[in-house]
Every structure is written in C-alpha cells, then in structure tokens.
C-alpha cells in the first residue's frame, strides 16, 4: 500500500481494515495474535478513535504497519541543524 496521510481519527477504521485485508488476515487471525476476541477487534477497528495509543500501536505492529510523524509540509528527509550563530 502507498503512504497515507491521516489527519483525523475518523480515517482510521477504513485504513485498519484495508491493512488487515492486504496482509491476508481475518479479524479472527489478528484477534488471536493480540489475545483478544474477534468481537473486540471488530470494535477496535470500528472505533479506532477511542482506542489508546498503545493498543493502536500494537495493532499496527501486528499488521506490519508503522507510523512516521513529521510536521505538515516538512520534507521527507531531515535537514542538518542550523550552524547559524544568530539562530
């Protein structure tokens, strides 16, 4: 899958489901790996905006997805620190 910019929690359910399906996993498969019921995972996918950051990161890791944080409009590669003494 290509990179996605997520700006609202409402975008997460569709993306979580798409990443799970791309990985060839059912809700039952992922639930088993996380040690929860299929119903719990279904609720987590539908209500991702209410899930703790830790739980969301665990789910993403299980799906082989990583989060990359950067400032809006920032380039993809970091710039070296400024050597300007006035800064």
C-alpha positions as CSV (number, residue, x, y, z in Angstrom):
1,X,0.0,0.0,0.0
2,X,1.2,3.5,-0.6
3,X,1.8,6.0,2.2
4,X,-1.3,7.7,3.7
5,X,-1.6,11.0,5.5
6,X,-4.0,10.6,8.4
7,X,-5.4,13.9,9.7
8,X,-8.5,12.7,11.6
9,X,-9.3,9.7,13.7
10,X,-12.3,9.0,11.5
11,X,-9.9,7.9,8.7
12,X,-8.5,5.1,10.8
13,X,-11.2,2.4,10.6
14,X,-11.1,2.1,6.8
15,X,-7.3,2.1,6.8
16,X,-7.0,-0.5,9.6
17,X,-9.4,-2.8,7.7
18,X,-7.5,-2.3,4.4
19,X,-4.1,-3.0,6.0
20,X,-5.5,-6.2,7.7
21,X,-7.0,-7.4,4.4
22,X,-3.8,-6.6,2.5
23,X,-1.9,-8.7,5.0
24,X,-4.3,-11.5,4.2
25,X,-5.6,-11.7,7.7
26,X,-9.1,-12.1,9.1
27,X,-10.4,-10.3,12.2
28,X,-10.1,-13.7,13.9
29,X,-6.5,-14.1,12.9
30,X,-5.5,-10.7,14.2
31,X,-7.6,-11.1,17.3
32,X,-5.8,-14.3,18.1
33,X,-2.4,-12.7,17.7
34,X,-3.4,-9.8,20.0
35,X,-5.0,-12.2,22.6
36,X,-8.5,-10.7,22.3
37,X,-11.8,-11.9,20.9
38,X,-12.8,-11.3,17.3
39,X,-15.7,-9.1,18.6
40,X,-13.1,-6.9,20.5
41,X,-11.0,-6.5,17.4
42,X,-14.1,-5.6,15.3
43,X,-15.0,-2.9,17.9
44,X,-11.4,-1.7,17.8
45,X,-11.5,-1.3,14.0
46,X,-14.8,0.5,14.0
47,X,-14.0,2.8,17.0
48,X,-10.3,3.4,16.4
49,X,-10.6,7.0,17.6
50,X,-11.5,5.7,21.1
51,X,-8.6,3.3,21.4
52,X,-5.5,4.0,23.5
53,X,-2.3,4.9,21.6
54,X,-0.6,1.8,23.0
55,X,-3.3,-0.5,21.8
56,X,-3.4,1.2,18.4
57,X,0.4,0.8,18.0
58,X,0.2,-2.8,19.0
59,X,-2.4,-3.4,16.3
60,X,-0.4,-1.6,13.7
61,X,2.7,-3.6,14.6
62,X,0.7,-6.8,14.2
63,X,-0.4,-5.6,10.7
64,X,3.2,-4.7,9.8
65,X,2.3,-1.0,9.7
66,X,4.5,1.8,11.1
67,X,3.7,5.4,12.0
68,X,6.0,8.1,10.7
69,X,5.5,11.5,12.3
70,X,6.5,14.8,10.7
71,X,5.5,18.4,10.7
72,X,3.0,19.3,8.0
73,X,4.8,20.5,4.9
74,X,8.1,19.2,6.2
75,X,10.4,17.4,3.7
76,X,10.7,13.6,3.9
77,X,14.4,13.8,4.8
78,X,15.6,15.7,7.9
79,X,17.8,18.7,7.4
80,X,21.0,19.1,9.5
81,X,20.8,21.5,12.4
82,X,21.5,25.2,11.5
83,X,25.0,26.4,12.2
84,X,23.9,30.0,12.1
85,X,25.1,31.5,15.4
86,X,22.2,34.1,15.2
87,X,19.6,31.3,15.4
